[in-house]
């Protein structure tokens, strides 16, 4: 966590794109918000990362990652 929200990160060296998927509740099957990551801003080496303001502890989330190893 940061002072403003949560920093999410995933290691996926072969990914060509990544989206952070946020859910309103852990039992939800549909995303409340999808955040596409810009590789120029949100990628450092094999790590994709983004800080999401206003998000707190317990946020239900997942990743959608595309690449040659679907």
Backbone torsions as a table, in degrees:
resi	resn	phi	psi	omega
1	UNK	NA	151.7	175.0
2	UNK	-119.0	-179.8	178.2
3	UNK	-65.1	-26.1	-175.9
4	UNK	-103.8	-17.7	-175.8
5	UNK	175.7	-136.3	-178.0
6	UNK	-130.3	137.9	173.7
7	UNK	-97.3	118.4	178.5
8	UNK	-101.0	140.8	179.4
9	UNK	-148.6	150.3	176.7
10	UNK	-146.2	142.6	176.0
11	UNK	-94.7	116.9	179.5
12	UNK	-150.9	81.5	-172.4
13	UNK	-63.5	-25.2	-178.3
14	UNK	-96.9	-0.1	-177.5
15	UNK	-66.6	141.9	175.4
16	UNK	-102.3	-18.4	174.7
17	UNK	-158.2	158.9	179.1
18	UNK	-148.7	144.6	174.0
19	UNK	-132.1	134.4	171.8
20	UNK	-87.5	130.8	-177.2
21	UNK	-114.5	121.2	179.6
22	UNK	-108.1	138.5	-179.7
23	UNK	-113.9	145.3	178.6
24	UNK	-68.7	-32.6	179.6
25	UNK	-145.6	151.0	-179.5
26	UNK	-57.8	-27.2	-178.1
27	UNK	-86.2	-6.9	-179.1
28	UNK	-67.3	142.2	176.8
29	UNK	-101.8	-11.6	176.7
30	UNK	-113.6	142.0	-179.4
31	UNK	-71.3	142.8	172.6
32	UNK	-83.4	-35.4	-178.2
33	UNK	-145.9	139.3	171.0
34	UNK	-121.9	129.5	-177.4
35	UNK	-115.1	106.8	177.3
36	UNK	-73.9	136.7	-179.9
37	UNK	-97.2	133.7	177.4
38	UNK	-87.6	118.9	-176.8
39	UNK	-59.5	-27.9	178.9
40	UNK	-70.2	-31.0	-178.2
41	UNK	-103.4	-31.5	-168.8
42	UNK	-114.4	21.2	178.2
43	UNK	-133.8	130.6	175.0
44	UNK	-130.2	107.0	-175.1
45	UNK	59.3	-127.4	-179.3
46	UNK	-85.4	1.0	-173.6
47	UNK	-100.7	128.3	171.6
48	UNK	-100.7	136.5	-174.3
49	UNK	-153.1	150.3	177.0
50	UNK	-158.0	138.3	172.5
51	UNK	-94.1	131.2	-179.7
52	UNK	-114.5	109.9	179.4
53	UNK	-67.5	147.8	174.9
54	UNK	81.5	-3.4	179.0
55	UNK	-93.3	145.9	-177.6
56	UNK	-129.1	-173.7	179.3
57	UNK	-56.4	136.2	177.2
58	UNK	91.0	3.1	179.1
59	UNK	-61.8	127.6	175.6
60	UNK	-80.1	129.4	-176.6
61	UNK	-150.9	168.4	174.6
62	UNK	-156.9	179.0	179.5
63	UNK	-124.8	145.0	168.8
64	UNK	-118.9	116.0	-174.8
65	UNK	-124.6	133.6	176.7
66	UNK	-110.9	152.7	177.2
67	UNK	170.7	-173.0	-175.9
68	UNK	-70.9	-10.6	-178.4
69	UNK	-113.2	45.0	-179.1
70	UNK	-51.0	NA	NA
